[in-house]
Amino acid sequence: MTNSNTYAPVVKTSNPTLYENHTFHMQKARKYTYNYVAIDEVLVDLYDTMTVKEIAEALNEYPSRINYRVNVLKTLGLIKGKYNMERAELMRTRKVLVTWLDDVDSKLKAHG
């Protein structure tokens, strides 16, 4: 009989070194007293469907702590950003070009 846990932490088993070092972002926390495994698992599962504020409220955590873990997991490539930055850049460029084209059209009208 094998002892298989279907709820085994995905992030902890795939990146055990992630939890070896203590992060000093909380002044009064003792070393190694905070466990990020639960936050990481929720983020991997629900980051696409919930906002950071909703996740923080559900876990009774500070939004800044959730944002910190989001950045760590994004760096590792375990979660992706929610926004398509390439599309945003293209939209910005399009807006500039449309404005420039309007200026050109108005100058052409003036010269008739």
Chimera marker file (.cmm) of the C-alpha trace (Angstrom):
<marker_set name="trace">
<marker id="1" x="0.000" y="0.000" z="0.000" r="1" g="1" b="0" radius="0.5"/>
<marker id="2" x="1.435" y="3.348" z="-1.028" r="1" g="1" b="0" radius="0.5"/>
<marker id="3" x="0.931" y="6.516" z="0.890" r="1" g="1" b="0" radius="0.5"/>
<marker id="4" x="0.033" y="9.009" z="-1.820" r="1" g="1" b="0" radius="0.5"/>
<marker id="5" x="-1.193" y="12.435" z="-0.844" r="1" g="1" b="0" radius="0.5"/>
<marker id="6" x="-3.325" y="13.984" z="-3.577" r="1" g="1" b="0" radius="0.5"/>
<marker id="7" x="-3.058" y="17.332" z="-1.831" r="1" g="1" b="0" radius="0.5"/>
<marker id="8" x="0.729" y="17.452" z="-1.779" r="1" g="1" b="0" radius="0.5"/>
<marker id="9" x="2.087" y="20.975" z="-2.278" r="1" g="1" b="0" radius="0.5"/>
<marker id="10" x="2.997" y="21.417" z="-5.931" r="1" g="1" b="0" radius="0.5"/>
<marker id="11" x="5.317" y="24.389" z="-5.497" r="1" g="1" b="0" radius="0.5"/>
<marker id="12" x="7.138" y="22.961" z="-2.496" r="1" g="1" b="0" radius="0.5"/>
<marker id="13" x="7.789" y="19.632" z="-4.212" r="1" g="1" b="0" radius="0.5"/>
<marker id="14" x="8.908" y="21.252" z="-7.477" r="1" g="1" b="0" radius="0.5"/>
<marker id="15" x="11.078" y="23.979" z="-5.839" r="1" g="1" b="0" radius="0.5"/>
<marker id="16" x="12.169" y="22.871" z="-2.353" r="1" g="1" b="0" radius="0.5"/>
<marker id="17" x="15.043" y="25.365" z="-2.334" r="1" g="1" b="0" radius="0.5"/>
<marker id="18" x="12.516" y="28.195" z="-2.429" r="1" g="1" b="0" radius="0.5"/>
<marker id="19" x="11.735" y="27.625" z="1.251" r="1" g="1" b="0" radius="0.5"/>
<marker id="20" x="15.283" y="27.132" z="2.553" r="1" g="1" b="0" radius="0.5"/>
<marker id="21" x="16.177" y="30.791" z="3.111" r="1" g="1" b="0" radius="0.5"/>
<marker id="22" x="14.392" y="33.131" z="5.476" r="1" g="1" b="0" radius="0.5"/>
<marker id="23" x="13.108" y="36.406" z="4.036" r="1" g="1" b="0" radius="0.5"/>
<marker id="24" x="13.417" y="39.405" z="6.331" r="1" g="1" b="0" radius="0.5"/>
<marker id="25" x="10.421" y="41.479" z="5.232" r="1" g="1" b="0" radius="0.5"/>
<marker id="26" x="8.631" y="41.310" z="8.585" r="1" g="1" b="0" radius="0.5"/>
<marker id="27" x="10.559" y="43.083" z="11.357" r="1" g="1" b="0" radius="0.5"/>
<marker id="28" x="9.166" y="41.243" z="14.377" r="1" g="1" b="0" radius="0.5"/>
<marker id="29" x="8.906" y="37.767" z="12.848" r="1" g="1" b="0" radius="0.5"/>
<marker id="30" x="11.278" y="35.191" z="14.210" r="1" g="1" b="0" radius="0.5"/>
<marker id="31" x="13.449" y="33.353" z="11.752" r="1" g="1" b="0" radius="0.5"/>
<marker id="32" x="11.626" y="30.606" z="9.817" r="1" g="1" b="0" radius="0.5"/>
<marker id="33" x="8.323" y="31.207" z="11.632" r="1" g="1" b="0" radius="0.5"/>
<marker id="34" x="6.289" y="31.966" z="8.531" r="1" g="1" b="0" radius="0.5"/>
<marker id="35" x="5.385" y="29.294" z="6.013" r="1" g="1" b="0" radius="0.5"/>
<marker id="36" x="4.586" y="30.488" z="2.476" r="1" g="1" b="0" radius="0.5"/>
<marker id="37" x="3.575" y="27.087" z="1.137" r="1" g="1" b="0" radius="0.5"/>
<marker id="38" x="-0.163" y="27.692" z="1.597" r="1" g="1" b="0" radius="0.5"/>
<marker id="39" x="-0.034" y="31.104" z="-0.094" r="1" g="1" b="0" radius="0.5"/>
<marker id="40" x="2.014" y="29.739" z="-2.980" r="1" g="1" b="0" radius="0.5"/>
<marker id="41" x="-0.385" y="26.867" z="-3.587" r="1" g="1" b="0" radius="0.5"/>
<marker id="42" x="-3.401" y="29.167" z="-3.621" r="1" g="1" b="0" radius="0.5"/>
<marker id="43" x="-1.640" y="31.564" z="-5.985" r="1" g="1" b="0" radius="0.5"/>
<marker id="44" x="-0.693" y="28.798" z="-8.411" r="1" g="1" b="0" radius="0.5"/>
<marker id="45" x="-4.289" y="27.557" z="-8.437" r="1" g="1" b="0" radius="0.5"/>
<marker id="46" x="-6.305" y="30.782" z="-8.320" r="1" g="1" b="0" radius="0.5"/>
<marker id="47" x="-4.157" y="33.713" z="-9.482" r="1" g="1" b="0" radius="0.5"/>
<marker id="48" x="-5.767" y="33.696" z="-12.936" r="1" g="1" b="0" radius="0.5"/>
<marker id="49" x="-9.311" y="33.908" z="-11.582" r="1" g="1" b="0" radius="0.5"/>
<marker id="50" x="-9.012" y="36.044" z="-8.435" r="1" g="1" b="0" radius="0.5"/>
<marker id="51" x="-7.507" y="39.434" z="-7.665" r="1" g="1" b="0" radius="0.5"/>
<marker id="52" x="-4.717" y="39.899" z="-5.148" r="1" g="1" b="0" radius="0.5"/>
<marker id="53" x="-7.154" y="41.651" z="-2.820" r="1" g="1" b="0" radius="0.5"/>
<marker id="54" x="-9.615" y="38.742" z="-2.979" r="1" g="1" b="0" radius="0.5"/>
<marker id="55" x="-6.855" y="36.213" z="-2.297" r="1" g="1" b="0" radius="0.5"/>
<marker id="56" x="-5.569" y="38.303" z="0.626" r="1" g="1" b="0" radius="0.5"/>
<marker id="57" x="-9.050" y="38.484" z="2.136" r="1" g="1" b="0" radius="0.5"/>
<marker id="58" x="-9.664" y="34.759" z="1.646" r="1" g="1" b="0" radius="0.5"/>
<marker id="59" x="-6.360" y="33.855" z="3.311" r="1" g="1" b="0" radius="0.5"/>
<marker id="60" x="-6.576" y="36.635" z="5.930" r="1" g="1" b="0" radius="0.5"/>
<marker id="61" x="-3.193" y="37.966" z="4.798" r="1" g="1" b="0" radius="0.5"/>
<marker id="62" x="-1.833" y="41.385" z="3.950" r="1" g="1" b="0" radius="0.5"/>
<marker id="63" x="-2.097" y="42.257" z="0.231" r="1" g="1" b="0" radius="0.5"/>
<marker id="64" x="1.569" y="43.274" z="0.292" r="1" g="1" b="0" radius="0.5"/>
<marker id="65" x="2.534" y="39.756" z="1.384" r="1" g="1" b="0" radius="0.5"/>
<marker id="66" x="0.465" y="38.282" z="-1.459" r="1" g="1" b="0" radius="0.5"/>
<marker id="67" x="2.088" y="40.698" z="-3.934" r="1" g="1" b="0" radius="0.5"/>
<marker id="68" x="5.515" y="39.660" z="-2.651" r="1" g="1" b="0" radius="0.5"/>
<marker id="69" x="4.770" y="35.998" z="-3.304" r="1" g="1" b="0" radius="0.5"/>
<marker id="70" x="3.257" y="36.794" z="-6.715" r="1" g="1" b="0" radius="0.5"/>
<marker id="71" x="6.533" y="38.442" z="-7.707" r="1" g="1" b="0" radius="0.5"/>
<marker id="72" x="8.557" y="35.467" z="-6.414" r="1" g="1" b="0" radius="0.5"/>
<marker id="73" x="6.403" y="32.970" z="-8.312" r="1" g="1" b="0" radius="0.5"/>
<marker id="74" x="6.472" y="35.101" z="-11.485" r="1" g="1" b="0" radius="0.5"/>
<marker id="75" x="10.265" y="35.190" z="-11.305" r="1" g="1" b="0" radius="0.5"/>
<marker id="76" x="10.328" y="31.398" z="-11.088" r="1" g="1" b="0" radius="0.5"/>
<marker id="77" x="7.894" y="31.120" z="-13.978" r="1" g="1" b="0" radius="0.5"/>
<marker id="78" x="5.264" y="29.278" z="-11.944" r="1" g="1" b="0" radius="0.5"/>
<marker id="79" x="2.580" y="31.879" z="-12.685" r="1" g="1" b="0" radius="0.5"/>
<marker id="80" x="2.184" y="34.284" z="-15.558" r="1" g="1" b="0" radius="0.5"/>
<marker id="81" x="1.276" y="37.943" z="-15.487" r="1" g="1" b="0" radius="0.5"/>
<marker id="82" x="-2.383" y="38.730" z="-15.945" r="1" g="1" b="0" radius="0.5"/>
<marker id="83" x="-1.910" y="41.488" z="-18.438" r="1" g="1" b="0" radius="0.5"/>
<marker id="84" x="-0.590" y="41.296" z="-21.965" r="1" g="1" b="0" radius="0.5"/>
<marker id="85" x="2.025" y="44.053" z="-21.953" r="1" g="1" b="0" radius="0.5"/>
<marker id="86" x="2.746" y="43.682" z="-25.673" r="1" g="1" b="0" radius="0.5"/>
<marker id="87" x="-0.868" y="44.543" z="-26.464" r="1" g="1" b="0" radius="0.5"/>
<marker id="88" x="-0.739" y="47.558" z="-24.138" r="1" g="1" b="0" radius="0.5"/>
<marker id="89" x="2.415" y="48.813" z="-25.843" r="1" g="1" b="0" radius="0.5"/>
<marker id="90" x="0.835" y="48.371" z="-29.273" r="1" g="1" b="0" radius="0.5"/>
<marker id="91" x="-2.256" y="50.280" z="-28.169" r="1" g="1" b="0" radius="0.5"/>
<marker id="92" x="-0.068" y="53.133" z="-26.895" r="1" g="1" b="0" radius="0.5"/>
<marker id="93" x="1.802" y="53.234" z="-30.199" r="1" g="1" b="0" radius="0.5"/>
<marker id="94" x="-1.469" y="53.171" z="-32.123" r="1" g="1" b="0" radius="0.5"/>
<marker id="95" x="-2.772" y="56.136" z="-30.126" r="1" g="1" b="0" radius="0.5"/>
<marker id="96" x="0.365" y="58.161" z="-30.873" r="1" g="1" b="0" radius="0.5"/>
<marker id="97" x="0.194" y="57.307" z="-34.571" r="1" g="1" b="0" radius="0.5"/>
<marker id="98" x="-3.508" y="58.181" z="-34.840" r="1" g="1" b="0" radius="0.5"/>
<marker id="99" x="-2.814" y="61.537" z="-33.190" r="1" g="1" b="0" radius="0.5"/>
<marker id="100" x="0.087" y="62.127" z="-35.570" r="1" g="1" b="0" radius="0.5"/>
<marker id="101" x="-2.095" y="61.174" z="-38.551" r="1" g="1" b="0" radius="0.5"/>
<marker id="102" x="-4.814" y="63.603" z="-37.432" r="1" g="1" b="0" radius="0.5"/>
<marker id="103" x="-2.206" y="66.378" z="-37.279" r="1" g="1" b="0" radius="0.5"/>
<marker id="104" x="-0.973" y="65.510" z="-40.772" r="1" g="1" b="0" radius="0.5"/>
<marker id="105" x="-4.554" y="65.476" z="-42.118" r="1" g="1" b="0" radius="0.5"/>
<marker id="106" x="-5.314" y="68.869" z="-40.594" r="1" g="1" b="0" radius="0.5"/>
<marker id="107" x="-2.136" y="70.353" z="-42.126" r="1" g="1" b="0" radius="0.5"/>
<marker id="108" x="-3.039" y="68.899" z="-45.522" r="1" g="1" b="0" radius="0.5"/>
<marker id="109" x="-6.501" y="70.466" z="-45.285" r="1" g="1" b="0" radius="0.5"/>
<marker id="110" x="-4.966" y="73.814" z="-44.413" r="1" g="1" b="0" radius="0.5"/>
<marker id="111" x="-2.751" y="73.706" z="-47.504" r="1" g="1" b="0" radius="0.5"/>
<marker id="112" x="-5.773" y="72.644" z="-49.538" r="1" g="1" b="0" radius="0.5"/>
<link id1="1" id2="2" r="1" g="1" b="0" radius="0.2"/>
<link id1="2" id2="3" r="1" g="1" b="0" radius="0.2"/>
<link id1="3" id2="4" r="1" g="1" b="0" radius="0.2"/>
<link id1="4" id2="5" r="1" g="1" b="0" radius="0.2"/>
<link id1="5" id2="6" r="1" g="1" b="0" radius="0.2"/>
<link id1="6" id2="7" r="1" g="1" b="0" radius="0.2"/>
<link id1="7" id2="8" r="1" g="1" b="0" radius="0.2"/>
<link id1="8" id2="9" r="1" g="1" b="0" radius="0.2"/>
<link id1="9" id2="10" r="1" g="1" b="0" radius="0.2"/>
<link id1="10" id2="11" r="1" g="1" b="0" radius="0.2"/>
<link id1="11" id2="12" r="1" g="1" b="0" radius="0.2"/>
<link id1="12" id2="13" r="1" g="1" b="0" radius="0.2"/>
<link id1="13" id2="14" r="1" g="1" b="0" radius="0.2"/>
<link id1="14" id2="15" r="1" g="1" b="0" radius="0.2"/>
<link id1="15" id2="16" r="1" g="1" b="0" radius="0.2"/>
<link id1="16" id2="17" r="1" g="1" b="0" radius="0.2"/>
<link id1="17" id2="18" r="1" g="1" b="0" radius="0.2"/>
<link id1="18" id2="19" r="1" g="1" b="0" radius="0.2"/>
<link id1="19" id2="20" r="1" g="1" b="0" radius="0.2"/>
<link id1="20" id2="21" r="1" g="1" b="0" radius="0.2"/>
<link id1="21" id2="22" r="1" g="1" b="0" radius="0.2"/>
<link id1="22" id2="23" r="1" g="1" b="0" radius="0.2"/>
<link id1="23" id2="24" r="1" g="1" b="0" radius="0.2"/>
<link id1="24" id2="25" r="1" g="1" b="0" radius="0.2"/>
<link id1="25" id2="26" r="1" g="1" b="0" radius="0.2"/>
<link id1="26" id2="27" r="1" g="1" b="0" radius="0.2"/>
<link id1="27" id2="28" r="1" g="1" b="0" radius="0.2"/>
<link id1="28" id2="29" r="1" g="1" b="0" radius="0.2"/>
<link id1="29" id2="30" r="1" g="1" b="0" radius="0.2"/>
<link id1="30" id2="31" r="1" g="1" b="0" radius="0.2"/>
<link id1="31" id2="32" r="1" g="1" b="0" radius="0.2"/>
<link id1="32" id2="33" r="1" g="1" b="0" radius="0.2"/>
<link id1="33" id2="34" r="1" g="1" b="0" radius="0.2"/>
<link id1="34" id2="35" r="1" g="1" b="0" radius="0.2"/>
<link id1="35" id2="36" r="1" g="1" b="0" radius="0.2"/>
<link id1="36" id2="37" r="1" g="1" b="0" radius="0.2"/>
<link id1="37" id2="38" r="1" g="1" b="0" radius="0.2"/>
<link id1="38" id2="39" r="1" g="1" b="0" radius="0.2"/>
<link id1="39" id2="40" r="1" g="1" b="0" radius="0.2"/>
<link id1="40" id2="41" r="1" g="1" b="0" radius="0.2"/>
<link id1="41" id2="42" r="1" g="1" b="0" radius="0.2"/>
<link id1="42" id2="43" r="1" g="1" b="0" radius="0.2"/>
<link id1="43" id2="44" r="1" g="1" b="0" radius="0.2"/>
<link id1="44" id2="45" r="1" g="1" b="0" radius="0.2"/>
<link id1="45" id2="46" r="1" g="1" b="0" radius="0.2"/>
<link id1="46" id2="47" r="1" g="1" b="0" radius="0.2"/>
<link id1="47" id2="48" r="1" g="1" b="0" radius="0.2"/>
<link id1="48" id2="49" r="1" g="1" b="0" radius="0.2"/>
<link id1="49" id2="50" r="1" g="1" b="0" radius="0.2"/>
<link id1="50" id2="51" r="1" g="1" b="0" radius="0.2"/>
<link id1="51" id2="52" r="1" g="1" b="0" radius="0.2"/>
<link id1="52" id2="53" r="1" g="1" b="0" radius="0.2"/>
<link id1="53" id2="54" r="1" g="1" b="0" radius="0.2"/>
<link id1="54" id2="55" r="1" g="1" b="0" radius="0.2"/>
<link id1="55" id2="56" r="1" g="1" b="0" radius="0.2"/>
<link id1="56" id2="57" r="1" g="1" b="0" radius="0.2"/>
<link id1="57" id2="58" r="1" g="1" b="0" radius="0.2"/>
<link id1="58" id2="59" r="1" g="1" b="0" radius="0.2"/>
<link id1="59" id2="60" r="1" g="1" b="0" radius="0.2"/>
<link id1="60" id2="61" r="1" g="1" b="0" radius="0.2"/>
<link id1="61" id2="62" r="1" g="1" b="0" radius="0.2"/>
<link id1="62" id2="63" r="1" g="1" b="0" radius="0.2"/>
<link id1="63" id2="64" r="1" g="1" b="0" radius="0.2"/>
<link id1="64" id2="65" r="1" g="1" b="0" radius="0.2"/>
<link id1="65" id2="66" r="1" g="1" b="0" radius="0.2"/>
<link id1="66" id2="67" r="1" g="1" b="0" radius="0.2"/>
<link id1="67" id2="68" r="1" g="1" b="0" radius="0.2"/>
<link id1="68" id2="69" r="1" g="1" b="0" radius="0.2"/>
<link id1="69" id2="70" r="1" g="1" b="0" radius="0.2"/>
<link id1="70" id2="71" r="1" g="1" b="0" radius="0.2"/>
<link id1="71" id2="72" r="1" g="1" b="0" radius="0.2"/>
<link id1="72" id2="73" r="1" g="1" b="0" radius="0.2"/>
<link id1="73" id2="74" r="1" g="1" b="0" radius="0.2"/>
<link id1="74" id2="75" r="1" g="1" b="0" radius="0.2"/>
<link id1="75" id2="76" r="1" g="1" b="0" radius="0.2"/>
<link id1="76" id2="77" r="1" g="1" b="0" radius="0.2"/>
<link id1="77" id2="78" r="1" g="1" b="0" radius="0.2"/>
<link id1="78" id2="79" r="1" g="1" b="0" radius="0.2"/>
<link id1="79" id2="80" r="1" g="1" b="0" radius="0.2"/>
<link id1="80" id2="81" r="1" g="1" b="0" radius="0.2"/>
<link id1="81" id2="82" r="1" g="1" b="0" radius="0.2"/>
<link id1="82" id2="83" r="1" g="1" b="0" radius="0.2"/>
<link id1="83" id2="84" r="1" g="1" b="0" radius="0.2"/>
<link id1="84" id2="85" r="1" g="1" b="0" radius="0.2"/>
<link id1="85" id2="86" r="1" g="1" b="0" radius="0.2"/>
<link id1="86" id2="87" r="1" g="1" b="0" radius="0.2"/>
<link id1="87" id2="88" r="1" g="1" b="0" radius="0.2"/>
<link id1="88" id2="89" r="1" g="1" b="0" radius="0.2"/>
<link id1="89" id2="90" r="1" g="1" b="0" radius="0.2"/>
<link id1="90" id2="91" r="1" g="1" b="0" radius="0.2"/>
<link id1="91" id2="92" r="1" g="1" b="0" radius="0.2"/>
<link id1="92" id2="93" r="1" g="1" b="0" radius="0.2"/>
<link id1="93" id2="94" r="1" g="1" b="0" radius="0.2"/>
<link id1="94" id2="95" r="1" g="1" b="0" radius="0.2"/>
<link id1="95" id2="96" r="1" g="1" b="0" radius="0.2"/>
<link id1="96" id2="97" r="1" g="1" b="0" radius="0.2"/>
<link id1="97" id2="98" r="1" g="1" b="0" radius="0.2"/>
<link id1="98" id2="99" r="1" g="1" b="0" radius="0.2"/>
<link id1="99" id2="100" r="1" g="1" b="0" radius="0.2"/>
<link id1="100" id2="101" r="1" g="1" b="0" radius="0.2"/>
<link id1="101" id2="102" r="1" g="1" b="0" radius="0.2"/>
<link id1="102" id2="103" r="1" g="1" b="0" radius="0.2"/>
<link id1="103" id2="104" r="1" g="1" b="0" radius="0.2"/>
<link id1="104" id2="105" r="1" g="1" b="0" radius="0.2"/>
<link id1="105" id2="106" r="1" g="1" b="0" radius="0.2"/>
<link id1="106" id2="107" r="1" g="1" b="0" radius="0.2"/>
<link id1="107" id2="108" r="1" g="1" b="0" radius="0.2"/>
<link id1="108" id2="109" r="1" g="1" b="0" radius="0.2"/>
<link id1="109" id2="110" r="1" g="1" b="0" radius="0.2"/>
<link id1="110" id2="111" r="1" g="1" b="0" radius="0.2"/>
<link id1="111" id2="112" r="1" g="1" b="0" radius="0.2"/>
</marker_set>
